[in-house]
């Protein structure tokens, strides 16, 4: 949940270790009215397909969807 946050206040980033979602309310009037004006969420998942990430914010609820890239997933290699 991200009550008080606007779309411009939130950033979604993906790197080779996972997904990083961060937010900071930029409007001073709103910032003073709510308890938390910043957040940071990290999801460690290496096989996220960066082209598939979609984010939406409606009524204070942030929804992030993505697909995984099966070719980037880990696997166990047997030693011969």
C-alpha positions, 0 to 999 in steps of 0.5 A: 500500500502507498497511501498519499503517494503519487505516480511521480513519487514512486520508482521501480528498478530492476537489476541482476539481483532483483526488484527495488521499489522506492518512494518518497512524497515530494509534496511538502503539504502531503508529507506533513499530513502522513506518518511515513513519507518514504519507503523502500522495498527489495525483492531478491529474485534474479530471473525477473524479465525487465521488459515485462514489469508493469506498475499501477497505482490506484486508490493508494494501492501499488500493484507491480506485475512481472514475468520471470525469464526461465533461461536466467534461472539457476540450475544445478550442474552435475560434475562428470 
